[in-house]
Amino acid sequence: MEESTSTSTTPEETNIIDVEIIPLEAEITIKISGQFVARLSNLLTNFFPYKDKNHFQELVKHIQEDTNQDDPYVYNFATLVALQSFIEQEAKEQKLTKMVKIDKVTGALVEGEINPTDNPPAHQE
């Protein structure tokens, strides 16, 4: 017959679990496809729960002016915009971006690329 030993635990100790976390100061390098970036962009422009037509512009203004950060809409929108900005910045640094022609009215891609020096992109924050 085998003896078993048991250790006594307090109720507080039984509520403690091991959880894997990422420390806040950690910097993570990841690979993200252009398709994922397009999905993120679509989330920001078409799916994020905006209150009305002007809400998107209000959120952008709050981000630019660093105001109203306690508002959950501003906080979460800023998080998504920061993620997209970091991804785009990394893509530019890795020379993975290219210039294309877009119809301003329809948003449709116009066939053919343009030289980046002919029409540099607007500065984005």
C-alpha positions in Angstrom: 0.0 0.0 0.0 1.3 3.4 -1.0 1.3 6.3 1.4 0.2 9.7 0.1 1.1 12.9 1.8 -1.0 15.9 1.5 -0.2 19.4 2.2 -2.7 21.6 3.7 -3.6 24.8 1.9 -5.6 27.8 2.9 -8.7 28.9 1.0 -6.7 31.8 -0.4 -4.0 29.5 -1.8 -6.5 27.4 -3.7 -7.6 30.6 -5.5 -4.1 31.2 -6.8 -3.3 30.1 -10.4 -0.3 30.4 -12.7 -0.9 32.8 -15.6 1.5 33.5 -18.4 1.8 37.3 -19.1 3.7 39.6 -21.3 5.5 42.3 -19.2 4.4 45.8 -20.1 8.0 46.8 -20.9 8.4 43.9 -23.4 8.8 44.7 -27.1 7.5 42.0 -29.4 8.6 41.5 -33.0 5.9 39.9 -35.2 5.2 39.3 -38.9 1.9 40.6 -40.1 0.5 40.1 -43.6 -0.9 42.9 -45.7 -4.2 41.1 -45.7 -4.3 41.5 -41.9 -3.5 45.2 -42.1 -6.4 45.6 -44.6 -8.7 43.8 -42.2 -7.5 46.1 -39.4 -8.2 49.1 -41.6 -11.6 47.8 -42.5 -12.3 47.4 -38.7 -11.4 51.0 -38.1 -13.4 52.5 -41.0 -16.4 50.2 -41.3 -17.0 48.2 -38.2 -15.9 50.1 -35.1 -19.1 51.1 -33.3 -19.3 54.8 -34.2 -22.2 56.7 -32.7 -22.9 58.7 -35.8 -21.2 60.1 -38.9 -19.2 62.7 -37.0 -18.0 60.3 -34.3 -15.0 59.1 -36.3 -13.7 62.6 -36.8 -14.3 63.4 -33.0 -12.3 60.3 -32.1 -9.5 61.3 -34.4 -9.5 64.8 -32.9 -9.3 63.4 -29.4 -6.3 61.2 -30.4 -4.5 64.1 -32.0 -5.1 66.4 -29.1 -4.6 63.7 -26.4 -7.9 64.5 -24.8 -10.8 62.5 -23.3 -8.7 59.4 -22.9 -11.0 58.1 -20.2 -13.8 57.7 -22.7 -13.9 53.9 -23.7 -14.5 54.8 -27.4 -11.4 57.1 -27.5 -9.3 54.6 -25.5 -10.1 51.6 -27.7 -10.0 53.5 -31.0 -6.6 55.0 -30.0 -5.4 51.4 -29.3 -6.4 50.2 -32.8 -5.0 53.3 -34.5 -1.7 52.9 -32.7 -1.5 49.3 -33.7 -2.1 50.2 -37.4 0.3 53.1 -37.2 3.1 50.8 -35.7 2.5 48.2 -38.4 2.5 50.8 -41.2 5.7 52.4 -39.8 7.5 49.1 -39.7 6.3 48.3 -43.3 7.8 51.6 -44.5 11.1 51.0 -42.6 11.3 47.5 -44.2 10.5 49.1 -47.7 7.4 46.9 -48.1 5.1 49.8 -49.1 4.4 51.0 -52.7 2.6 53.9 -54.2 -0.6 53.3 -56.2 -3.3 55.5 -57.7 -6.7 55.6 -55.9 -9.9 57.2 -57.1 -10.8 59.7 -54.4 -14.5 59.4 -55.0 -14.9 55.6 -55.2 -11.8 54.6 -53.3 -11.1 52.1 -56.1 -7.5 51.2 -57.1 -6.6 52.6 -60.5 -4.4 50.3 -62.6 -0.7 51.2 -62.6 1.7 52.4 -60.0 3.2 55.8 -59.6 6.7 56.8 -58.7 6.9 57.7 -55.0 8.9 60.8 -55.8 6.1 62.1 -58.1 3.5 62.2 -55.4 4.7 61.4 -51.9 2.1 60.3 -49.3 0.7 62.8 -46.9 2.2 62.7 -43.4 0.3 60.5 -41.1 0.4 60.6 -37.3 
